[in-house]
């Protein structure tokens, strides 16, 4: 298990990798994207969803649009973090673990979601649905 205080100098040292939930996984392959920051750590109680949303939003206040959001932890925490991030920056640079990458050794893959590509996607889907509805 890596030390949570371990931060190496990287070419992307001006960028941060926001790990949604630090749970002791091996995050070191993502260090090339920037320095690690933790949104939540360990077990997160869902007794008060408002408190969880506040904690996540509060931690992400220092994030920048060029930073990365590394998905880790429960689906609920990842969804809340992504919604808050998108609302703040209108763009998300997600790092997601792909166990088949790097000759099946695993690696983090980058996926960018922006207002522009979502608008384009929804426009294409809307056009396709209208064509289906008109029978053409």
C-alpha positions as CSV (number, residue, x, y, z in Angstrom):
1,X,0.0,0.0,0.0
2,X,1.4,3.4,-0.9
3,X,2.0,6.1,1.7
4,X,-0.8,8.7,1.4
5,X,1.8,11.5,2.0
6,X,4.0,10.3,-0.9
7,X,4.0,12.9,-3.7
8,X,6.6,12.8,-6.4
9,X,7.6,15.6,-8.8
10,X,5.9,15.1,-12.1
11,X,5.7,17.0,-15.4
12,X,2.1,17.7,-14.4
13,X,3.1,19.0,-10.9
14,X,0.9,22.1,-11.4
15,X,-2.1,19.9,-11.8
16,X,-3.8,17.9,-9.1
17,X,-5.4,14.5,-9.1
18,X,-8.4,14.6,-6.9
19,X,-9.0,11.0,-5.5
20,X,-12.7,10.8,-4.7
21,X,-12.2,8.3,-1.8
22,X,-8.8,7.3,-0.5
23,X,-9.3,3.6,0.5
24,X,-5.7,2.3,0.3
25,X,-5.8,1.2,-3.3
26,X,-2.7,1.6,-5.5
27,X,-3.0,5.0,-7.0
28,X,0.6,5.5,-7.9
29,X,0.1,4.9,-11.7
30,X,-1.9,8.1,-11.7
31,X,0.9,10.2,-10.3
32,X,1.9,11.2,-13.9
33,X,-1.2,13.3,-14.1
34,X,-0.4,15.5,-11.1
35,X,-0.1,15.6,-7.3
36,X,-2.6,13.7,-5.2
37,X,-5.4,15.3,-3.3
38,X,-8.1,13.4,-1.3
39,X,-11.7,14.4,-1.3
40,X,-12.7,11.8,1.3
41,X,-10.8,9.1,3.1
42,X,-11.9,5.6,4.3
43,X,-15.4,4.8,5.3
44,X,-18.0,7.5,4.6
45,X,-21.2,7.4,6.5
46,X,-24.4,8.1,4.5
47,X,-26.4,8.9,7.6
48,X,-26.7,12.4,6.4
49,X,-26.4,12.8,2.6
50,X,-26.4,16.6,3.0
51,X,-23.3,16.3,5.1
52,X,-21.6,14.1,2.5
53,X,-22.5,16.5,-0.3
54,X,-21.2,19.5,1.8
55,X,-17.9,17.7,2.6
56,X,-17.3,16.7,-1.0
57,X,-18.1,20.2,-2.3
58,X,-16.0,21.9,0.3
59,X,-13.0,19.7,-0.5
60,X,-13.3,20.4,-4.3
61,X,-13.4,24.2,-3.9
62,X,-9.7,24.3,-4.6
63,X,-9.9,22.2,-7.7
64,X,-9.2,23.7,-11.1
65,X,-10.6,22.9,-14.6
66,X,-7.2,21.4,-15.7
67,X,-7.1,19.0,-12.7
68,X,-8.2,15.4,-12.8
69,X,-11.0,13.6,-10.9
70,X,-9.9,10.0,-10.1
71,X,-12.9,7.8,-9.5
72,X,-12.5,5.7,-6.4
73,X,-15.0,4.6,-3.7
74,X,-18.7,4.1,-3.7
75,X,-20.8,5.0,-6.8
76,X,-22.7,7.5,-4.7
77,X,-19.6,9.4,-3.7
78,X,-18.2,9.4,-7.3
79,X,-21.5,10.6,-8.7
80,X,-21.8,13.5,-6.2
81,X,-18.1,14.5,-6.8
82,X,-18.6,14.4,-10.6
83,X,-21.8,16.5,-10.4
84,X,-20.2,19.1,-8.1
85,X,-17.1,19.2,-10.4
86,X,-19.1,19.6,-13.5
87,X,-21.2,22.4,-12.0
88,X,-18.0,24.2,-11.0
89,X,-15.9,23.7,-14.1
90,X,-18.3,22.7,-17.0
91,X,-15.7,20.1,-17.8
92,X,-14.4,16.9,-16.1
93,X,-11.1,15.1,-16.7
94,X,-11.9,11.7,-15.2
95,X,-9.3,9.1,-14.5
96,X,-10.8,5.6,-14.3
97,X,-9.0,2.3,-13.7
98,X,-8.9,0.0,-16.7
99,X,-7.6,-3.4,-15.6
100,X,-7.0,-4.5,-19.2
101,X,-4.8,-1.5,-20.1
102,X,-1.0,-1.8,-20.2
103,X,-0.9,-5.5,-21.3
104,X,-3.4,-6.5,-18.7
105,X,-1.4,-4.9,-15.9
106,X,-3.9,-2.1,-15.5
107,X,-3.6,1.6,-15.7
108,X,-5.7,4.8,-15.4
109,X,-7.4,6.0,-18.5
110,X,-8.4,9.6,-19.1
111,X,-11.9,10.5,-20.2
112,X,-13.0,14.1,-20.8
113,X,-16.6,15.2,-20.5
114,X,-17.2,18.8,-21.5
115,X,-20.3,21.0,-22.0
116,X,-19.4,21.1,-25.7
117,X,-19.2,17.3,-26.2
118,X,-22.4,16.7,-24.1
119,X,-24.3,19.2,-26.2
120,X,-23.1,17.6,-29.4
121,X,-24.0,14.1,-28.1
122,X,-27.5,15.2,-27.0
123,X,-28.0,16.9,-30.3
124,X,-27.2,13.8,-32.3
125,X,-29.4,11.7,-30.0
126,X,-32.3,14.2,-30.4
127,X,-31.9,14.2,-34.2
128,X,-31.9,10.3,-34.2
129,X,-35.0,10.2,-32.0
130,X,-36.8,12.7,-34.3
131,X,-35.9,10.7,-37.4
132,X,-37.3,7.5,-35.7
133,X,-40.5,9.3,-34.7
134,X,-41.1,10.6,-38.2
135,X,-40.6,7.2,-39.8
136,X,-37.9,8.4,-42.2
